[in-house]
Amino acid sequence: MDYRQERVTTLHDLTDPVPDAPVTESAVVVPIAGESLADVTPEYVFGPLETVDPGEVVVPLRTPAGVAEGFREWVADYDLDVTTLWCDAPAIETLLESRGIGGNRGKGRDVWLGVGVAAARADYVAVHDADARTYSSAVVPRLLAPLAMEHDFVKGYYARVEDGRLYGRLVRLFVAPLLRALGDRHDADIVRYLSAFRYPLAGEFAFTAEAARKLRAQRAWGLEIGMLGETFDVVGPDRSAQADLGVHRHDHKPVSGRGGLSGMADQVGQALFRALEEGGVDPDYGTLPDAYRDAATRLVSQYAADAAFNGLEYDTESEREQVDAYVSGVQPPGPDSRLPAWDDTDLSPAAVLDAGRLGNSLPNGSRSD
């Protein structure tokens, strides 16, 4: 049984715990995106979330207007206080442009908008994705409990095993070997901090509202690793924690093509290297790609052994091809388009909520805003 601690406090699933947590003092942000009503109505998340009954649920929703209206009607059947924030509302972009922060849309922007609203209404904020088929009512309490234990930031981690195979490919084959290669070259606190998190790309995390308002955000897929760069600076290792959320299963992305993992690797790499440079690391971008390949090759051998030990399928050649696809992410960060910390902008969360409101009339009996 694993008891190992990391540079950050590591809270293990030793007894299938549902710990005491400040649930009623918290807002849960659940970003959802999709083109159809089926895409944006995850019953397997909202059913268990209803039993948790947090103080509020904020849903940053990126979808066509008609689908957004359908979501609002659907979610009204749950006994939850739900605030739906339509992130595709034209008034949202107009509002952001008026503050000089208009620009690219993506998951990071959606979460940033939702966190701003949540942190203005609750003492604690938890964020989790809506695509986990293994979601349980323990997720939110496990994320929030460490905040009542003198921590200001908590990251979830989990095992990615499904259909007899290892998943979590972008973590296993890009972030993990890259951090291993960097750790061999740089004795830096930021490298040790990032390396301490067992699943750095997890979309499940929580923070105090005070900390949440101090963090900048990437606009798209670099959100999670960029957030760790921010928490290193704002919160620090001693007030950071990670919590075991068990086994995680959700839909899988292709390696290439629109929305594929190779494109995500480029965005994750941009956020990672920006965090490293701001943490005082000066990577040698000329030689680092080869060091990354070497570290990844070693890890592929280790994953193969672990898969065989557990009777899992493992395609070594496919894993090596993915390493080749991800190497393009090992490059200097480009222009900084991060969204500012909420404390550093005069943007009002109430104005964001008003701009993203789907209308003033609601279905009878709805507790949604």
C-alpha positions as CSV (number, residue, x, y, z in Angstrom):
1,M,0.0,0.0,0.0
2,D,1.3,3.4,-1.0
3,Y,2.0,5.9,1.9
4,R,4.7,7.9,0.1
5,Q,4.7,11.7,0.6
6,E,5.9,14.1,-2.0
7,R,7.1,17.7,-1.9
8,V,3.5,18.6,-1.5
9,T,1.2,16.9,1.0
10,T,-0.2,13.7,-0.5
11,L,-3.5,12.4,0.7
12,H,-4.0,8.7,-0.2
13,D,-7.1,6.6,-0.7
14,L,-6.3,4.1,2.1
15,T,-9.8,3.5,3.4
16,D,-12.2,4.7,0.6
17,P,-12.6,7.9,2.5
18,V,-15.4,10.6,2.3
19,P,-13.8,13.1,4.6
20,D,-15.4,15.9,6.5
21,A,-15.2,19.0,4.2
22,P,-16.5,22.5,4.0
23,V,-19.1,21.5,1.3
24,T,-21.8,24.0,2.2
25,E,-19.3,26.9,2.2
26,S,-18.1,26.0,-1.3
27,A,-19.0,26.5,-4.9
28,V,-18.3,23.8,-7.4
29,V,-17.3,24.8,-11.0
30,V,-18.1,22.3,-13.6
31,P,-17.0,23.4,-17.1
32,I,-19.0,21.8,-19.9
33,A,-18.7,22.1,-23.7
34,G,-20.4,20.4,-26.6
35,E,-22.5,20.8,-29.7
36,S,-25.6,18.8,-28.8
37,L,-27.8,18.4,-25.7
38,A,-26.4,14.9,-25.2
39,D,-22.9,16.3,-25.0
40,V,-23.8,18.7,-22.2
41,T,-26.1,16.7,-19.9
42,P,-23.8,14.3,-18.0
43,E,-26.3,12.5,-15.7
44,Y,-23.4,10.5,-14.2
45,V,-22.0,13.7,-12.8
46,F,-25.0,15.6,-11.7
47,G,-26.7,12.7,-10.0
48,P,-23.9,12.1,-7.5
49,L,-23.3,15.9,-7.2
50,E,-26.9,16.3,-6.1
51,T,-26.2,14.1,-3.1
52,V,-23.2,16.2,-2.2
53,D,-25.3,19.4,-2.2
54,P,-22.6,22.0,-2.3
55,G,-23.5,25.7,-1.6
56,E,-23.6,26.4,-5.3
57,V,-22.7,24.8,-8.7
58,V,-21.4,27.2,-11.4
59,V,-21.5,25.8,-14.9
60,P,-19.4,27.7,-17.5
61,L,-21.2,26.4,-20.6
62,R,-19.7,26.6,-24.1
63,T,-22.3,25.5,-26.6
64,P,-24.8,26.9,-29.1
65,A,-27.6,29.0,-27.7
66,G,-30.4,26.5,-28.2
67,V,-28.4,23.8,-26.6
68,A,-27.7,26.1,-23.6
69,E,-31.4,26.6,-23.1
70,G,-31.9,22.9,-23.2
71,F,-29.2,22.4,-20.6
72,R,-30.8,24.9,-18.3
73,E,-34.2,23.1,-18.5
74,W,-32.5,19.8,-18.0
75,V,-30.4,20.8,-14.9
76,A,-33.5,22.3,-13.3
77,D,-34.7,18.8,-12.4
78,Y,-31.8,18.5,-10.0
79,D,-32.1,19.7,-6.4
80,L,-29.0,21.9,-6.8
81,D,-28.4,25.7,-6.8
82,V,-27.0,25.9,-10.3
83,T,-25.7,29.1,-12.0
84,T,-25.4,28.6,-15.7
85,L,-22.9,30.9,-17.3
86,W,-23.1,30.9,-21.1
87,C,-19.5,31.5,-22.2
88,D,-20.4,31.9,-25.9
89,A,-22.7,34.8,-25.2
90,P,-21.6,37.7,-27.5
91,A,-21.9,40.1,-24.5
92,I,-19.2,38.1,-22.7
93,E,-16.6,38.8,-25.4
94,T,-17.7,42.4,-25.6
95,L,-17.2,42.8,-21.9
96,L,-13.8,41.2,-21.9
97,E,-12.7,43.3,-24.9
98,S,-13.7,46.4,-23.0
99,R,-11.2,45.4,-20.3
100,G,-8.5,44.6,-22.9
101,I,-8.6,40.9,-22.3
102,G,-10.7,39.7,-25.3
103,G,-9.2,37.0,-27.4
104,N,-9.1,33.2,-27.8
105,R,-11.8,31.1,-26.3
106,G,-11.2,27.7,-24.7
107,K,-11.5,25.6,-21.6
108,G,-9.1,27.8,-19.6
109,R,-11.2,30.9,-20.3
110,D,-14.4,29.1,-19.4
111,V,-12.9,27.9,-16.1
112,W,-11.5,31.4,-15.3
113,L,-14.9,33.0,-15.8
114,G,-16.6,30.4,-13.6
115,V,-14.0,30.6,-10.9
116,G,-14.4,34.4,-10.8
117,V,-18.1,34.1,-10.2
118,A,-17.7,31.2,-7.7
119,A,-14.9,33.0,-5.7
120,A,-17.1,36.0,-5.3
121,R,-19.9,33.9,-3.7
122,A,-18.2,31.2,-1.6
123,D,-15.2,30.7,0.7
124,Y,-13.9,27.7,-1.2
125,V,-14.0,26.7,-4.9
126,A,-13.7,23.2,-6.3
127,V,-13.3,22.6,-10.1
128,H,-13.8,19.3,-11.8
129,D,-14.4,18.1,-15.4
130,A,-17.8,16.7,-16.5
131,D,-16.5,13.8,-18.6
132,A,-15.5,11.2,-15.9
133,R,-17.6,8.1,-16.2
134,T,-16.3,7.1,-12.8
135,Y,-17.4,10.3,-11.0
136,S,-18.6,9.7,-7.4
137,S,-20.0,11.8,-4.6
138,A,-16.6,11.5,-2.9
139,V,-14.8,13.7,-5.4
140,V,-15.8,17.1,-4.1
141,P,-15.3,16.3,-0.4
142,R,-11.8,14.8,-1.1
143,L,-10.9,18.0,-3.0
144,L,-12.2,20.3,-0.4
145,A,-11.2,18.6,2.8
146,P,-7.5,19.6,2.7
147,L,-8.5,23.3,2.5
148,A,-9.7,22.9,6.1
149,M,-6.3,21.4,7.0
150,E,-4.2,24.6,6.4
151,H,-3.8,24.1,2.7
152,D,-4.8,26.7,0.1
153,F,-4.6,24.6,-3.1
154,V,-5.5,20.9,-3.7
155,K,-5.0,18.9,-6.9
156,G,-6.7,15.6,-7.6
157,Y,-4.8,12.6,-9.0
158,Y,-6.0,9.2,-10.1
159,A,-5.1,6.1,-12.1
160,R,-6.0,6.0,-15.8
161,V,-6.7,2.4,-16.6
162,E,-9.5,1.4,-18.9
163,D,-10.4,-1.5,-21.3
164,G,-7.3,-3.4,-20.2
165,R,-4.9,-0.6,-21.1
166,L,-3.0,2.3,-19.6
167,Y,-4.2,5.8,-20.6
168,G,-3.2,9.2,-19.4
169,R,-1.0,9.4,-22.4
170,L,-0.2,13.1,-22.4
171,V,0.9,12.9,-18.8
172,R,2.8,9.6,-19.1
173,L,4.5,10.3,-22.5
174,F,5.0,14.1,-22.5
175,V,4.8,15.8,-19.1
176,A,6.4,13.1,-17.0
177,P,9.5,12.4,-19.2
178,L,9.9,16.1,-19.8
179,L,10.0,16.9,-16.1
180,R,12.3,14.0,-15.6
181,A,14.7,15.3,-18.2
182,L,14.5,18.8,-16.7
183,G,15.1,17.4,-13.2
184,D,18.3,15.9,-14.4
185,R,19.5,19.3,-15.6
186,H,18.1,21.8,-13.1
187,D,18.1,21.8,-9.3
188,A,15.2,24.2,-9.1
189,D,12.3,24.4,-6.7
190,I,9.8,24.9,-9.5
191,V,10.9,21.6,-11.1
192,R,10.6,19.8,-7.9
193,Y,7.2,21.3,-7.2
194,L,5.8,20.4,-10.6
195,S,7.3,16.9,-10.4
196,A,5.6,16.3,-7.1
197,F,2.1,16.1,-8.6
198,R,1.2,12.6,-9.7
199,Y,-1.3,13.7,-12.3
200,P,-0.4,17.3,-13.2
201,L,-3.0,17.6,-16.0
202,A,-5.9,16.6,-13.9
203,G,-8.9,18.9,-14.3
204,E,-9.9,18.4,-10.7
205,F,-8.6,20.9,-8.2
206,A,-9.7,23.2,-5.4
207,F,-8.6,26.4,-3.7
208,T,-9.6,28.9,-1.2
209,A,-11.5,31.8,-2.7
210,E,-8.7,34.2,-1.7
211,A,-6.1,32.1,-3.5
212,A,-8.4,31.6,-6.5
213,R,-8.6,35.4,-7.0
214,K,-4.8,35.7,-7.1
215,L,-4.1,33.2,-10.0
216,R,-3.7,33.9,-13.7
217,A,-5.1,31.4,-16.2
218,Q,-4.2,30.0,-19.5
219,R,-7.0,30.3,-22.1
220,A,-7.1,26.8,-23.4
221,W,-5.5,23.4,-22.8
222,G,-2.5,24.7,-20.9
223,L,-4.8,25.6,-18.0
224,E,-3.9,22.7,-15.6
225,I,-0.1,22.9,-15.9
226,G,-0.2,26.7,-16.0
227,M,-2.3,26.6,-12.8
228,L,0.5,24.7,-11.1
229,G,3.0,27.4,-12.1
230,E,0.7,30.0,-10.6
231,T,0.2,28.1,-7.3
232,F,3.9,27.5,-6.9
233,D,4.3,31.3,-6.9
234,V,1.2,32.3,-5.0
235,V,0.6,29.4,-2.6
236,G,3.9,27.6,-2.4
237,P,4.6,23.9,-1.7
238,D,3.9,23.9,2.0
239,R,0.3,25.0,1.5
240,S,-0.3,22.8,-1.6
241,A,-1.7,19.3,-1.5
242,Q,-2.9,16.5,-3.8
243,A,-5.7,14.0,-3.1
244,D,-6.2,10.5,-4.5
245,L,-9.5,10.3,-6.4
246,G,-9.2,6.6,-7.3
247,V,-9.6,5.4,-10.9
248,H,-10.6,7.8,-13.6
249,R,-12.3,6.8,-16.9
250,H,-13.5,9.2,-19.6
251,D,-13.6,9.6,-23.4
252,H,-10.3,9.4,-25.1
253,K,-8.8,11.8,-27.7
254,P,-6.9,10.9,-30.9
255,V,-3.2,11.7,-31.0
256,S,-3.4,13.7,-34.2
257,G,-6.0,15.9,-36.0
258,R,-8.2,18.7,-34.7
259,G,-8.4,18.5,-30.9
260,G,-5.8,15.8,-30.8
261,L,-3.2,15.1,-28.1
262,S,-0.3,16.4,-30.2
263,G,-1.9,19.8,-30.5
264,M,-2.7,19.8,-26.8
265,A,1.0,18.9,-26.1
266,D,2.1,22.1,-27.9
267,Q,-0.2,24.2,-25.6
268,V,0.8,22.3,-22.5
269,G,4.4,22.8,-23.4
270,Q,3.9,26.5,-23.8
271,A,2.3,26.8,-20.4
272,L,4.9,24.5,-18.8
273,F,7.9,26.4,-20.1
274,R,6.5,29.7,-19.2
275,A,6.1,28.5,-15.6
276,L,9.6,27.2,-15.6
277,E,11.1,30.4,-17.0
278,E,9.2,32.5,-14.5
279,G,10.5,30.1,-11.8
280,G,14.1,30.8,-12.7
281,V,14.8,27.9,-15.0
282,D,16.7,28.5,-18.3
283,P,16.1,25.4,-20.5
284,D,18.5,24.6,-23.3
285,Y,15.9,24.3,-26.0
286,G,18.5,23.0,-28.5
287,T,19.4,19.9,-26.5
288,L,16.3,19.3,-24.4
289,P,14.3,17.5,-27.2
290,D,16.9,14.7,-27.2
291,A,16.9,14.6,-23.5
292,Y,13.1,14.4,-23.5
293,R,13.2,11.5,-26.0
294,D,15.8,9.6,-23.9
295,A,13.7,10.0,-20.7
296,A,10.5,9.0,-22.6
297,T,12.2,5.9,-24.1
298,R,13.1,4.8,-20.6
299,L,9.6,5.4,-19.3
300,V,8.1,3.4,-22.2
301,S,10.1,0.4,-21.1
302,Q,9.0,0.9,-17.5
303,Y,5.3,1.2,-18.6
304,A,5.6,-1.9,-20.7
305,A,6.9,-3.8,-17.7
306,D,4.2,-2.5,-15.4
307,A,1.5,-3.3,-18.0
308,A,2.8,-6.9,-18.4
309,F,3.0,-7.3,-14.6
310,N,-0.7,-6.4,-14.4
311,G,-1.9,-8.3,-17.4
312,L,-2.6,-5.2,-19.5
313,E,-2.2,-4.7,-23.2
314,Y,0.7,-2.4,-24.2
315,D,1.7,-1.3,-27.7
316,T,5.3,-0.2,-27.3
317,E,5.6,1.0,-30.9
318,S,2.5,3.1,-30.7
319,E,3.8,4.7,-27.4
320,R,7.1,5.5,-29.1
321,E,5.3,7.1,-32.1
322,Q,3.4,9.3,-29.7
323,V,6.6,10.5,-28.1
324,D,7.7,11.5,-31.6
325,A,4.4,13.4,-32.1
326,Y,4.8,15.3,-28.8
327,V,8.3,16.4,-29.2
328,S,7.1,19.5,-31.1
329,G,5.9,20.8,-27.7
330,V,9.5,21.1,-26.5
331,Q,10.1,24.7,-27.5
332,P,10.2,28.2,-26.0
333,P,6.9,29.7,-25.0
334,G,5.3,32.2,-27.4
335,P,3.4,35.4,-26.6
336,D,1.8,35.5,-23.2
337,S,-2.0,35.6,-23.6
338,R,-2.9,34.6,-20.0
339,L,-6.0,36.0,-18.4
340,P,-5.1,38.1,-15.3
341,A,-5.7,37.3,-11.7
342,W,-9.2,38.4,-10.7
343,D,-7.6,40.6,-8.0
344,D,-5.7,42.5,-10.8
345,T,-8.6,43.4,-12.9
346,D,-11.6,45.7,-12.4
347,L,-13.8,43.2,-14.1
348,S,-16.8,42.5,-11.9
349,P,-18.0,38.8,-11.5
350,A,-21.5,40.1,-11.3
351,A,-21.0,41.8,-14.7
352,V,-19.7,38.5,-16.2
353,L,-22.7,36.7,-14.8
354,D,-25.1,39.2,-16.3
355,A,-23.4,39.1,-19.7
356,G,-23.5,35.3,-19.7
357,R,-27.1,35.0,-18.6
358,L,-29.4,33.1,-20.9
359,G,-32.5,35.1,-20.0
360,N,-34.5,36.3,-17.1
361,S,-37.3,33.7,-17.2
362,L,-36.7,30.2,-15.9
363,P,-38.7,27.0,-15.9
364,N,-41.0,26.7,-12.9
365,G,-39.3,25.1,-9.9
366,S,-35.8,25.7,-11.1
367,R,-33.2,26.8,-8.6
368,S,-30.9,27.8,-11.4
369,D,-29.8,31.4,-12.0
